[in-house]
């Protein structure tokens, strides 16, 4: 099923195209060690990871430098360029809603990227992500904590509470939540994040 791109999403992608340098400067040096450590508990040496919404390329580079096979995806052409400049991997200009992979990845990393997907399309998007995973593959995802949809700085955000994340994955018979926790923003903004790691059944 094709998911039509909305005006809000077009505006969000254009924001990242226009502010690529500024966004990279703000996010590339953020300390992600705690999240990497949690995700890393479920990774095997040399496994294949999809960096879904790669942004500046920070996380793709980390996983590549650790010896993992990495494929990166982002709907912003400028973010794709930034990632290619940082790490020598395949980087695809693509929305999460348009994924067409099947049983290809051992893990998917969706750090602060699914928050730009319209709420009504989230179940379909998660289904596509699960299809991209091999059996027993893992997904890490995070959203700003809340239960609203809003536009800030020309970007659309869909926020989720822990309870809503539980509902999202419990509706799927093919996934199991193995960790669910809240963290505070690493850039010292007054934001908390809902984090989840799920395993494909």
C-alpha positions in Angstrom: 0.0 0.0 0.0 1.4 3.4 -1.1 1.2 6.1 1.5 0.6 9.6 0.1 3.0 12.2 1.3 1.2 15.0 3.1 1.9 18.8 3.0 3.2 18.6 6.6 5.6 15.8 5.7 6.8 17.7 2.6 7.5 20.7 4.8 9.4 18.6 7.3 11.6 17.1 4.6 12.2 20.5 3.1 13.2 21.8 6.6 16.0 19.2 6.7 17.0 19.9 3.2 17.3 23.6 4.0 18.8 23.3 7.5 21.2 20.3 6.8 24.4 22.1 8.0 22.7 23.5 11.1 21.1 20.2 12.0 24.4 18.2 11.6 26.3 20.7 13.7 23.7 20.3 16.4 23.5 16.5 16.4 26.7 14.9 15.2 28.5 15.2 18.5 25.7 14.2 20.8 26.7 11.5 23.3 24.6 8.4 22.3 26.7 5.9 24.3 23.8 4.8 26.6 21.5 4.0 23.7 24.2 2.3 21.7 24.9 0.1 24.7 21.3 -1.0 25.1 20.9 -1.7 21.4 24.3 -3.4 21.2 23.2 -6.1 23.7 21.1 -7.5 20.9 23.6 -7.3 18.1 25.9 -10.0 16.8 29.3 -9.3 15.2 29.0 -8.3 11.6 25.2 -8.2 11.6 23.3 -6.1 9.0 21.7 -2.9 10.3 19.2 -0.5 8.7 19.7 3.1 10.0 16.2 4.3 9.4 16.2 8.1 9.2 20.0 8.5 9.2 20.0 12.3 9.4 23.6 13.5 9.9 25.1 10.0 9.5 26.3 10.0 13.1 24.8 6.6 14.0 25.6 5.0 10.6 29.3 5.9 11.2 29.2 4.5 14.7 27.8 1.2 13.6 30.1 1.0 10.5 33.1 1.7 12.6 32.1 -1.2 14.9 32.2 -3.5 12.0 28.5 -3.9 11.2 27.1 -3.9 7.7 25.1 -0.7 7.5 22.4 0.6 5.0 21.1 4.1 5.7 17.7 5.6 4.6 16.4 9.1 4.9 13.7 11.0 3.0 15.9 14.2 2.9 18.3 14.3 -0.1 20.6 16.7 1.8 20.7 14.4 4.9 21.6 11.5 2.5 24.4 13.6 1.1 25.7 14.4 4.7 25.7 10.7 5.6 27.5 9.7 2.4 30.2 12.3 3.2 30.7 10.7 6.6 30.7 7.0 5.9 31.1 4.8 2.8 27.8 2.9 2.8 24.7 2.6 0.7 22.4 5.6 1.5 18.9 5.6 0.0 16.6 8.6 -0.3 13.4 7.0 1.0 10.6 7.4 3.6 10.0 4.8 6.2 6.5 4.4 4.9 7.9 3.3 1.5 10.3 0.5 2.7 10.2 -2.5 0.5 12.9 -4.8 2.2 12.0 -8.3 3.2 13.8 -10.4 5.8 17.0 -8.5 5.1 18.2 -6.9 8.3 19.3 -8.3 11.7 18.4 -5.0 13.3 16.8 -1.6 12.5 17.8 1.6 14.3 15.1 4.3 14.1 16.4 6.9 16.5 14.1 10.0 16.6 12.9 9.4 13.0 9.5 7.7 13.3 8.3 10.8 15.1 7.7 12.5 11.7 5.2 9.9 10.6 1.5 10.6 10.7 -0.2 8.7 13.5 -2.7 6.9 11.2 0.2 5.5 9.1 2.3 4.3 12.0 0.9 0.7 12.2 1.5 0.3 8.4 5.0 1.7 8.7 5.9 -0.6 11.7 4.6 -3.5 9.6 7.0 -2.6 6.8 9.8 -2.3 9.3 9.0 -5.7 10.8 9.0 -7.2 7.3 12.4 -5.8 6.6 13.8 -7.7 9.7 14.9 -11.3 9.7 13.3 -13.7 12.2 14.4 -12.7 15.8 15.7 -9.4 14.4 15.5 -6.3 16.7 14.2 -2.8 16.3 15.2 0.2 18.4 12.8 3.2 18.0 12.3 6.5 19.9 9.7 9.2 20.0 9.3 12.4 22.0 7.2 11.5 25.0 3.6 12.8 24.8 0.4 11.9 23.0 -0.1 14.8 20.6 0.7 15.9 17.0 2.1 19.3 16.5 4.2 21.4 14.1 7.3 23.2 15.4 9.9 25.0 13.3 8.1 23.8 10.1 8.4 20.2 11.2 5.6 17.8 12.0 6.0 15.7 15.2 3.9 12.8 16.4 4.6 12.1 20.0 3.9 8.9 21.9 3.5 7.9 25.6 4.8 4.6 26.9 1.2 3.3 27.0 0.7 4.2 23.3 3.9 2.5 22.3 2.8 -0.7 24.2 -0.5 -0.5 22.3 1.3 -0.1 19.0 3.4 -3.3 19.3 0.9 -5.4 21.2 -1.4 -5.0 18.2 1.2 -6.9 16.2 1.4 -10.6 16.7 4.8 -10.7 15.1 6.7 -8.5 17.6 7.6 -8.6 21.3 8.6 -5.7 23.4 11.9 -6.5 25.3 12.7 -3.1 26.7 10.7 0.1 27.1 12.1 3.1 29.0 12.2 6.9 29.2 15.3 9.1 28.8 16.0 12.8 29.0 17.2 14.7 26.0 20.9 14.6 25.3 21.1 18.2 24.1 19.7 19.4 27.4 16.4 20.5 26.0 13.4 20.1 28.2 12.3 16.9 26.3 11.9 13.3 27.4 12.0 10.4 25.0 10.1 7.1 24.9 12.5 4.4 23.8 11.6 0.8 22.9 13.4 -2.3 21.7 11.3 -5.0 20.1 12.1 -8.4 18.8 10.5 -9.9 15.7 8.8 -13.3 16.4 
